[in-house]
Amino acid sequence: MDRFDAMQAFVRVVEAGSFTKAAQTLHMSKTSVTQLVQQLEARLRVRLLNRTTRKLAVTADGAAYYERVVRLLADMDDAETSLSSASAAPKGRLRVDVPSPLARMILMPALPAFHAQYPDIQFDMGVSDRMVDLIGENVDCVVRGGALTDQSLMARHVGDLQLRVYAAPSYLQRVGTPSHPQELEDSHHRIVGFHWARSGKVFRYAMHRDNESIDVQGRYVLAVDDGNAYLAAGLAGMGVLWLPDYMAKAHAASGELIPLFQDWRMEPMPLYLAFPPNRHVSRKLRVFIDWIAELMAQHAPITTRPDP
């Protein structure tokens, strides 16, 4: 038994919650992962996991061993890194997940420069607005807008998305231009709905003007769960949109979108880069986090300091 392989297998089983998922992320067979954990238990002479046909649970001894092994594996990685040249370039595979509009409009155009600087980093990038199980799916980090609901995650506040309201000229010609946000609630106006991944409900927007406040949801004929589809629906005249500046800027400049309620304001939406707790932050992840922070400083600079 290779003790290092066995410890890695045990850590992945705990984090993934199953032997099958752990085997997939380790690119091994389920049988091999099971045997490694069994051999580890035999060597330690303790049961690390309780297994049934339906459930896998970590024993008290297993939980204590897991905490020590995670630190040990991180220390081993640091030791290997310290032996290499201080100027050695970070390398390896990085699994990330980012919102689809952010990928299309900001990350993809900037990636060639990142690749030129760090040619040995390989990306497996999920492009979605869905909820991601970072540990179960073995994802290194995600970039997401809005308040973080999972307080166990480590996070870095990398930007603030300034939201404004827009509609396509075709929509306004057909329905008319609303003069007050309340009209979106109780008239013939329609919005494009956006299903918030964390709740599955259509997102509501808090708007303020002087001493007046309103919480707008509106009525829709179309709701989507993807940012690119949301923008496309608005450009097609399906309803009123709430967009961050980076998504709306080019379309507003070309006249494809018309700003509404310009004397109203909304609190900026914080943008976070989040990664799992107890996960060693490798050099490749560190340079990616710093790159995202620098990139968002150009497109959505931080204006608030909310607690994650």
Disulfide bonds with the S-S distance in Angstrom:
none
